[in-house]
Amino acid sequence: MCTAIISVDPSSPVPVLLVGVRDEFLARDWDPPGRHWPERPGLIGGRDRRAGGTWLAVDPDAPRAVVVLNGRGAMAPEDGRASRGELPLRVAADGKLGRPDLAAFDPFHLAAAEPDRVRLWSWDGRTLTARDLGPGLHLVVNSGLEGLDQPEGDTEDAYMEARLSHFRPRLAAAPRPEPGPEDPPEWAWGAWLPLVNGDGLPRADHRSLLPLLDLGEGRVWGTTSVSLVAIRRDGVRYDFSAAPGVGEAWTRVR
């Protein structure tokens, strides 16, 4: 149940704000954001050690940021399956999805954010849809934009609905941040920072933005990191936390 929070305000000095919440099994190894791809030296992101890709890629020179979430639908065949972690790298490099062999990818939602445009692609294993996200606040979860792309009915949908119902109005009511290039995180992200730090909810709460669940047999699943990206017309500010919910754990990615 990853979450992307995207705010678009063309009149702001910071037209696009992107929050990327990554949920995964805690035992799955990863590297913190860096320039991990020699074939794409301009890109920065955390690296999944198993598949080599990323959940969020930033090109500070473009400027551009791209985040991927798991989607719902028909899974790709085991034989020839490609990692969805390749997709943010592909799109961050030039802003285009191009024409990959989509049948090789499990369902996904992929958002590409630039100062003048935010594009969201959704693949359900059969059909690719694309839309532009206009001015306003947008939340993307595994069941799609605002959770409306898939029918309700199972436990995971109920968790996502609870998350959206709690956080959407609180984010919308909070003053929109305008992060400066050198502001400390608490100044840069203002009223949003306590919210993306979990808003005080227990991590096992159904509404939690930062879930942490013990599934038994040594399997623990939950939020492993949170990224905050502010896209200005002259560059990108990228803050990162590998300790979700800890207020002082934010670091600048340069």
C-alpha positions, -999 to 999 in steps of 0.1 A, spaced: 0 0 0 24 27 -12 10 63 -14 19 93 -35 7 127 -25 9 154 -53 1 191 -50 0 212 -81 -2 250 -80 11 267 -112 11 301 -95 34 291 -67 72 295 -67 72 257 -61 46 245 -86 47 208 -77 51 190 -44 55 152 -43 54 129 -13 64 93 -20 57 68 8 73 34 1 58 3 17 77 -30 14 89 -60 34 114 -47 58 138 -76 50 141 -65 14 175 -47 11 178 -13 -5 203 15 -8 195 52 2 192 78 -25 222 83 -47 235 81 -82 234 43 -85 230 39 -123 262 46 -143 242 43 -175 220 71 -162 244 93 -143 220 123 -140 194 104 -119 192 101 -82 171 77 -62 170 49 -37 180 15 -52 163 -18 -47 191 -43 -43 171 -73 -55 160 -59 -89 183 -29 -93 156 -3 -99 139 23 -78 106 34 -65 113 71 -70 138 88 -94 148 124 -96 166 143 -124 176 176 -107 187 191 -139 154 186 -158 139 192 -132 117 161 -129 107 134 -104 89 101 -111 73 77 -86 59 42 -91 32 24 -71 19 -11 -75 -14 -13 -92 -43 -38 -94 -52 -62 -122 -37 -91 -141 -1 -100 -132 25 -105 -158 37 -140 -167 65 -153 -145 85 -160 -176 99 -127 -188 85 -105 -160 102 -71 -158 107 -51 -126 85 -21 -122 115 -3 -107 128 2 -142 99 25 -150 109 56 -129 144 55 -143 131 53 -179 107 82 -175 130 104 -153 156 102 -180 135 120 -207 99 125 -193 84 99 -216 71 64 -210 78 55 -245 66 21 -257 79 -6 -234 66 -41 -235 38 -34 -209 28 -71 -209 61 -78 -191 51 -55 -161 27 -62 -133 1 -35 -128 14 -1 -118 6 36 -113 34 59 -125 35 96 -119 60 120 -136 62 155 -121 77 185 -138 72 222 -130 46 227 -158 30 192 -160 22 161 -139 14 130 -158 -1 98 -144 -1 65 -162 -20 35 -149 -16 -1 -162 -39 -29 -151 -23 -57 -170 -45 -51 -201 -51 -14 -206 -28 17 -202 -46 49 -193 -29 83 -191 -41 116 -176 -27 150 -166 -31 161 -130 -43 197 -129 -41 222 -101 -50 209 -67 -42 180 -43 -40 145 -56 -36 112 -37 -26 80 -55 -28 46 -38 -27 11 -51 -63 13 -62 -55 44 -83 -61 81 -82 -81 89 -50 -87 51 -48 -114 53 -75 -98 31 -102 -108 -2 -86 -140 -15 -70 -141 -18 -33 -145 -50 -14 -114 -65 1 -93 -57 32 -66 -37 13 -93 -15 -2 -106 -8 33 -72 2 45 -67 26 16 -101 41 20 -94 47 57 -61 63 48 -75 86 22 -105 96 44 -82 106 72 -53 123 54 -69 140 24 -89 166 44 -60 172 68 -35 178 39 -60 200 21 -66 221 52 -29 226 60 -11 256 45 6 245 13 44 245 18 68 265 -4 101 248 4 131 271 -1 164 255 -13 182 258 20 155 259 46 157 232 73 130 205 68 107 218 96 106 252 79 105 239 44 76 216 48 58 233 76 24 219 85 28 190 61 57 176 81 38 163 111 13 147 87 38 129 66 55 118 99 23 99 106 0 124 123 4 106 156 -15 75 145 -3 41 157 14 23 128 -10 -6 130 -40 17 127 -61 11 95 -57 48 87 -20 49 90 1 66 63 31 47 77 19 12 83 39 -15 101 24 -50 103 39 -82 116 26 -109 92 41 -138 112 69 -162 104 94 -134 105 77 -113 78 73 -77 87 58 -53 62 54 -16 62 67 18 53 105 17 48 111 53 37 94 86 28 106 111 2 96 148 -1 103 164 -34 97 201 -42 99 209 -79 108 245 -88 113 258 -123 150 262 -115 156 229 -96 146 203 -71 147 200 -34 147 164 -22 143 154 15 144 118 26 137 98 57 146 61 63 130 62 98 93 68 91 76 87 118 107 100 135 106 138 133 143 145 133 152 118 108 150 139 76 181 144 55 187 165 24 196 146 -8 220 167 -29 
